[in-house]
Amino acid sequence: MKTKAALIWGTDQPWRVEEIEVGAPRSGEVTVQLAACGLCHSDEHLVTGDVPAPHWPILGGHEAAGTIVDVGPQVGRFKVGDRVVLVAIPSCGQCCSCLRGYGSICDEGYRVLSGESISDNTRRNKASNGAEIAPFCLVGGFAQYVTVHEYSLVKVKKDIPLELAALLGCGVTTGWGAAVNAAEVRPGHTAVVIGFGGTGASALLGAVHAGAERAVVIDPVIDKHKWALDLGATHCFASAEEATAFLREDTWGVMADEVIITASRMEDRMLDDALQMTGKLGTVVAVSAAEADYKASFNINDFRGYQKTLKGPLLGGGSPKRDISTLIDLYVAGKLPLEKLVTRRYSLAEINEGYQDLRDGKNVRGLLVYDTAPS
């Protein structure tokens, strides 16, 4: 099957939209016609080189949703016509991590950068020049038709639009899980979110849902503060210094119970700043990626002396498939306003414009929407 797709052929290059050949489904695989795919910052890390890529070109996109149009042999849980979310990390349900409830670190996750299929270790998508393509996170959602393993799928109820369901494949699940699973925000707590993109907005929603008394957002882009307040933030600041001063006064020196770092990139003193604004027995959750050789530093005596905790969760830090089902239920119940997370929709041809808007802080979450897509 041929389809248009956005490929990247190396670091510091734009996305190139061209026709590719999508491989037919083999054992355990299905082909999905996508309705939408989120423009997540993780794909931007491929452009900047923060995420090392062992193979080029890469078909980007990893938070997507659509309808199954073809099924390969030995697929037991899905059929043609099923509406599905494609998850950024596959989970087999059988390895030690999956059995412990941590599908986000499934043994099959080692493939997400190489793009080698779970079924037979091949790359069957082909560029127009015949080059093998690596689908990012084994999804490759910057193409309307994708072939993926059933380990990467979650069924979707009919009462959630596929456009919004796409957001659950990575950003929403990652941010929500960072607040609820990893940080373990509780009623009455003071929770801080550093960086207000798509993942940060979802972390804020998770903290508010969990009952945070103070839900503080830190982002240098002042225009984002209105969005944060609309999603339930109680206070917004442009810098860690401003937020720290506020917490010191407003909490009588107790400081934050949880600080969640969801900035576009881990920079300089960010981790140390987060730990400094965290109180005794508090937790810092570091979601943000950094350049490949980045080394974090912080005051170990303060960290040890006040028994603080530092966590590094991936895709929400638990079982993404379970969390996605929960998040769908919350959306249907009117308790998760996914529609408020999408600030602009783009066509495939506008993908570079979408990522420039992300760099410029013009959107919380851009969404790539396909024409004639299933709903």
C-alpha positions as a printed Julia matrix, in Angstrom:
375×3 Matrix{Float64}:
   0.0     0.0    0.0
   1.27    3.47  -0.89
   0.6     6.56   1.25
   2.0    10.02   1.89
   4.24   10.3    4.93
   6.57   12.71   6.75
  10.13   11.37   7.04
  13.26   12.75   8.62
  16.57   11.74   7.06
  18.96   13.07   9.71
  19.37   15.51  12.6
  18.75   19.22  12.07
  16.68   18.54   8.96
  13.04   19.39   8.23
  10.35   16.76   7.85
  10.0    15.71   4.19
   6.58   14.68   2.94
   6.86   11.98   0.29
   5.17    8.81  -0.87
   6.15    5.57   0.87
   5.25    1.9    0.62
   3.64    0.45   3.76
   4.24   -3.23   4.39
   1.28   -5.63   4.62
   0.5    -7.08   8.07
   2.3   -10.27   9.06
   1.89  -12.47  12.13
   0.37  -10.52  15.0
   0.07   -7.31  12.97
  -2.73   -5.08  11.68
  -2.95   -2.15   9.28
  -4.64    0.98  10.64
  -6.11    3.94   8.79
  -5.29    6.86  11.04
  -7.61    9.74  11.86
  -5.03   11.89  13.63
  -1.56   11.98  15.2
  -0.25   14.37  17.83
   2.75   16.59  17.15
   4.62   15.5   20.26
   7.92   16.97  21.41
   9.54   13.53  21.39
   9.63   13.69  17.59
  11.33   17.09  17.89
  14.06   15.36  19.91
  14.83   13.34  16.77
  15.38   16.59  14.88
  17.69   18.06  17.54
  19.55   14.81  18.12
  18.6    14.56  21.81
  17.18   11.11  21.01
  19.85    9.0   19.26
  18.64    7.32  16.09
  20.34    4.08  15.02
  18.68    4.12  11.59
  17.62    6.73   9.03
  15.18    7.65   7.6
  12.58    7.68  10.36
   8.83    7.89   9.92
   7.81   10.15  12.79
   4.65   10.23  14.86
   3.84    8.03  17.83
   0.56    9.2   19.44
  -2.18    8.28  17.01
  -5.62    6.72  16.65
  -7.6     5.21  13.8
  -9.54    2.22  12.51
  -8.18   -1.22  11.61
  -8.54   -1.95   7.88
  -6.55   -5.19   7.56
  -5.54   -7.99   9.92
  -2.64  -10.41   9.59
  -2.49  -14.01  10.82
  -2.49  -14.93  14.51
  -4.13  -11.69  15.66
  -6.38  -12.71  18.52
  -7.71   -9.51  20.07
  -8.53   -7.22  17.14
 -10.57   -7.27  13.94
 -11.26   -5.07  10.92
 -13.37   -2.09  11.95
 -12.02   -1.82  15.51
 -11.2     1.72  16.63
  -7.8     1.83  18.32
  -5.23    4.05  20.01
  -1.63    3.34  18.99
   0.62    3.4   22.06
   4.14    4.88  21.97
   5.64    1.82  23.69
   4.39   -1.72  23.0
   3.54   -4.0   25.89
   3.43   -7.77  25.51
   1.67   -8.5   28.81
   4.02  -11.43  29.43
   7.49  -10.15  30.37
   8.5    -9.45  33.99
   7.89   -5.7   33.68
   4.4    -6.15  32.21
   3.48   -8.72  34.83
   4.54   -6.29  37.57
   2.24   -3.61  36.1
   4.94   -1.63  34.29
   4.07   -2.05  30.64
   5.87    1.23  29.95
   9.18   -0.66  30.24
   8.12   -3.84  28.42
  10.99   -5.9   27.09
   9.8    -5.2   23.53
  10.37   -1.47  24.07
  14.02   -1.73  23.01
  12.8    -1.63  19.4
  11.19    1.81  19.49
  14.22    3.59  18.01
  15.44    0.91  15.6
  11.96    0.44  14.14
  12.45   -3.32  13.74
   9.1    -5.1   13.81
   8.14   -7.38  16.68
   6.87  -10.05  14.31
  10.05  -10.75  12.36
  12.7    -8.09  13.16
  12.38   -6.46   9.72
  11.62   -2.94   8.5
   9.05   -3.27   5.73
   8.15    0.36   5.05
  10.08    1.65   2.04
  10.94    5.18   0.93
  10.59    6.2   -2.71
  14.31    5.46  -3.24
  13.91    1.97  -1.75
  15.47    2.78   1.64
  14.12    0.92   4.66
  12.17    3.21   7.0
  12.16    2.99  10.8
   8.7     3.84  12.2
   9.29    5.86  15.37
   8.12    3.96  18.47
   6.95    1.19  16.09
   4.02    3.48  15.22
   5.03    5.98  12.53
   1.88    8.06  12.8
   2.99   10.72  10.3
   1.44    8.53   7.6
  -2.27    7.89   7.23
  -1.83    4.13   6.88
   0.46    2.21   9.26
   1.12   -1.45   9.96
   1.73   -2.18  13.63
   1.85   -5.11  16.05
  -1.18   -5.73  18.25
   1.08   -5.16  21.29
   0.9    -1.45  20.36
  -2.91   -1.19  20.31
  -5.71   -0.33  22.73
  -9.38   -0.57  21.7
 -11.34    2.68  21.81
 -14.97    3.23  22.75
 -17.25    4.75  20.14
 -18.14    7.71  22.34
 -14.72    9.38  22.11
 -13.61   11.09  18.84
 -10.53    9.46  17.35
  -8.89   12.88  17.03
  -8.91   13.24  20.8
  -8.17    9.58  21.47
  -4.89   10.04  19.57
  -3.59   12.25  22.39
  -3.72    9.26  24.75
  -1.02    7.41  22.82
   1.72    9.39  24.56
   1.38   12.95  25.87
  -1.75   12.71  28.0
  -0.86    9.3   29.39
   2.69   10.45  30.15
   1.68   13.67  31.91
  -1.31   12.26  33.77
   0.68    9.23  34.88
   3.57   11.43  36.04
   1.18   13.18  38.45
  -1.02   10.25  39.48
   1.26    7.2   39.24
   4.77    8.54  39.8
   4.32   11.69  41.91
   1.28   10.22  43.71
  -0.41   13.61  44.2
  -2.99   13.43  46.98
  -5.88   15.67  48.15
  -4.56   18.79  49.85
  -1.09   18.52  48.34
   0.92   21.28  46.68
   1.96   20.16  43.2
   4.18   22.08  40.78
   4.47   21.5   37.01
   7.57   22.92  35.3
   6.98   23.4   31.56
   3.53   23.76  30.05
   3.36   21.88  26.78
   1.07   18.97  25.97
   2.62   16.73  28.61
   2.71   19.5   31.22
  -0.95   20.31  30.59
  -1.8    16.66  31.14
   0.27   16.55  34.32
  -1.68   19.56  35.55
  -4.98   17.83  34.78
  -3.79   14.76  36.68
  -2.73   16.8   39.7
  -6.04   18.69  39.78
  -8.01   15.45  39.42
  -5.99   13.93  42.29
  -7.05   16.79  44.55
  -4.06   19.14  44.71
  -4.85   22.19  46.84
  -2.2    24.25  45.06
  -1.55   23.42  41.4
   1.35   25.63  40.34
   2.59   25.99  36.74
   5.97   27.41  35.75
   6.52   28.43  32.13
   8.37   31.43  30.66
   5.76   31.88  27.91
   3.25   34.18  29.59
   0.58   33.51  26.95
   0.39   29.9   28.21
  -0.62   30.97  31.71
  -4.22   31.62  30.67
  -4.45   28.07  29.27
  -3.04   26.71  32.51
  -5.54   28.61  34.65
  -8.36   27.4   32.4
  -7.24   23.8   33.04
  -7.25   24.25  36.81
  -3.91   25.8   37.77
  -4.17   27.9   40.92
  -1.0    29.92  40.3
   1.32   30.55  37.34
   4.88   31.88  37.29
   7.45   32.64  34.62
  10.43   31.29  36.55
  11.46   28.83  39.24
  12.71   31.72  41.36
   9.26   33.36  41.42
   7.54   30.07  42.21
  10.01   29.21  44.98
   9.48   32.58  46.65
   5.71   32.12  46.47
   5.86   28.6   47.92
   8.13   29.67  50.75
   5.65   32.34  51.81
   2.31   30.68  51.01
   3.14   27.29  52.56
   4.97   28.77  55.57
   8.16   27.11  54.4
   6.7    23.63  53.93
   7.17   23.96  50.13
   5.82   21.59  47.46
   4.84   17.98  47.97
   5.49   17.13  44.33
   7.34   18.83  41.48
   6.91   17.43  37.96
   9.4    18.5   35.27
   7.78   18.42  31.82
   9.8    21.13  30.07
  10.68   20.61  26.42
  14.25   19.79  27.45
  16.05   19.29  30.75
  18.39   22.26  31.1
  21.12   23.58  33.43
  19.86   23.87  37.04
  16.33   22.66  36.35
  16.59   19.5   38.46
  18.29   21.3   41.34
  15.67   24.07  41.22
  12.92   21.45  41.38
  14.47   19.77  44.41
  14.96   23.13  46.14
  11.25   23.94  45.87
  10.33   20.45  47.13
   9.69   20.05  50.87
  10.6    17.29  53.29
   9.6    13.81  52.05
   8.66   15.43  48.73
   8.96   13.9   45.28
  10.46   15.23  42.05
   9.37   13.51  38.85
  11.71   14.11  35.9
   9.77   13.51  32.68
  11.82   15.76  30.39
  14.48   14.35  28.09
  17.9    15.94  27.66
  20.71   15.88  25.15
  22.47   12.53  25.01
  25.47   13.46  27.2
  23.6    15.63  29.73
  24.63   15.03  33.36
  22.32   16.26  36.12
  23.62   17.67  39.4
  21.95   18.64  42.65
  22.66   19.14  46.35
  22.93   15.6   47.71
  22.92   16.7   51.35
  19.61   18.53  50.97
  18.21   15.56  49.01
  19.36   13.01  51.59
  18.77   15.09  54.7
  15.12   15.78  53.89
  14.43   12.3   52.51
  13.3    13.5   49.11
  12.55   11.16  46.21
  13.54   11.48  42.56
  11.71    9.43  39.93
  12.13    9.07  36.18
   8.92    7.58  34.75
   8.43    6.57  31.12
   5.01    6.95  29.46
   3.31    7.6   32.79
   5.37    5.19  34.85
   2.91    2.32  34.96
   0.76    0.37  32.53
  -0.11    2.66  29.58
  -2.82    0.36  28.23
  -4.59    0.3   31.6
  -4.17    4.05  31.99
  -5.52    4.76  28.5
  -8.69    2.8   29.28
  -9.07    4.77  32.52
  -8.54    8.08  30.75
 -11.17    7.22  28.14
 -13.66    6.5   30.92
 -12.84    9.85  32.53
 -13.34   11.65  29.21
 -16.7     9.97  28.66
 -17.71   10.94  32.22
 -16.86   14.58  31.48
 -13.89   14.63  33.88
 -11.04   14.89  31.34
 -11.36   17.86  28.91
  -9.15   16.52  26.13
 -10.62   19.04  23.69
  -8.97   21.86  25.66
  -5.52   20.41  25.01
  -5.62   20.86  21.23
  -4.66   24.39  20.28
  -4.36   23.92  16.51
  -4.88   21.28  13.84
  -2.54   20.8   10.87
  -2.5    18.87   7.62
   0.41   16.55   6.8
   1.74   19.2    4.41
   1.87   21.68   7.32
   3.94   19.5    9.63
   7.01   21.76   9.66
   4.78   24.75  10.43
   3.31   22.78  13.31
   6.71   22.07  14.82
   7.81   25.68  14.37
   4.71   26.73  16.32
   5.73   24.28  19.04
   9.24   25.79  19.2
   7.77   29.3   19.33
   5.4    28.38  22.18
   2.3    29.05  20.11
   0.56   25.79  20.89
   0.13   23.43  23.83
  -0.56   20.49  21.54
  -0.72   20.56  17.77
  -2.66   17.77  16.1
  -2.06   16.3   12.65
  -5.46   15.48  11.15
  -5.92   13.39   8.01
  -8.47   14.13   5.29
 -11.22   11.53   4.75
 -10.18    9.97   8.03
 -12.4     7.62  10.05
 -14.19    9.2   13.0
